[in-house]
Amino acid sequence: MNHPPVIAIVGPTASGKSSMSMRIARAAKQHGKTIELISMDSALVYRGMDIGTAKPSSAEMDEVIHHGINIKEPETPYSAAKFAKDAEQWISNIHDRGNIPMIVGGTMLYWRALAHGLSDMPPASPEIRTAIEKKADQLGWAAIHQELMQVDPTTAIRLDANDTQRVQRALEIFLISGKPMSNWISAEPKDSGRYSENTSLQFRLISIEPSDRGILHQRIAERFDIMMQQGFLEEMRLLRQNPQLTPELPSMRAVGYRQAWEYLDEKISLKEFQEQSIAATRQLAKRQLTWLRGIADREVFDPLNPLDMAQCEQVCLAHYQII
């Protein structure tokens, strides 16, 4: 049976992707159709990381089936390649049930893996990573960023010096291969936003992008305040009771969690924790927008415009022939 392309609702953090996906799923249910959501978020996969990731509530997950949430313990890394494999299986299973799959999330590396596969970049080297971290402890991450600037200025300019995970990975790739990360990326296929090069799957990319960056920043700050009121630090203290967790794990390098770890280690003040978490989230949103603007054929809707959001809902429902 031929199925319509799978819609992927993407956008920067705090743009309203999740609320739009729930809105569409609820509207579909009113027409007797069932949409199952596939989370494309590298932090939502981990159990116990609920508040700091703005994870959908239990009520929302009871109302609409979600895949890709709470599938791993935070000490167990999850990769883009694994997401691509899992997502293909989830989509197949959803179709087999006679339901409608829809992807929602902002981890664009997961999107690349699903739609195009990953490049042949060298795998991680624990030895080189440890060496970079030791140097960073001695000289600071700004010095590591400067070192990256010498060997891969294209990537270094794109990355903030405080984005330690990506700075480390970019320098690691150069030290392993002698080839800048930017050269690896330039050799990859351009993203059309439409087709998977690995499977017969087709996609339609719906991008939720606020027209006013200042309002997006305000939303990010407000959401962080809500997370704090909901007990984000208490959640982090509970996570740290797990002896298998370290600050180097991908789960603990997620935005907000990395800063919370440093605060609880008394390396930064409460004010610094709050300011750095919000700044890191803004940087994440900027990277997501930069990535999205490089994708051809994406369809952009403004969450700050109610008419645009109504049109987005109608477009998605019509795409799946629900209306």
Protein Blocks (a to p, Z undefined) as FASTA:
>chain_A
ZZddddddeddehilmmmmmmmmmmmmmmnopacdddddbfklmpghilmlnopacfklm
mmpccehiakbcfklccdfklmmmmmmmmmmmmmmnopacddedjbfklmmmmmnopafb
dcddfklmmmmmmmmmmnopklmmmmmmmmmmmlmmmpcfklmmlmmmmmmmmmmnopaf
klmmmmpccdehlacckbmbdcdddddddfblklmmmmmmmmmmmmmmnommmmmmmmmm
pmkbcfkbmklmgghjlmmmmmmnopacfklmmmmmmmmmmmmmmmmmmmmmmpghiacd
dfklmklmmmmmmmmmmmnomZZ
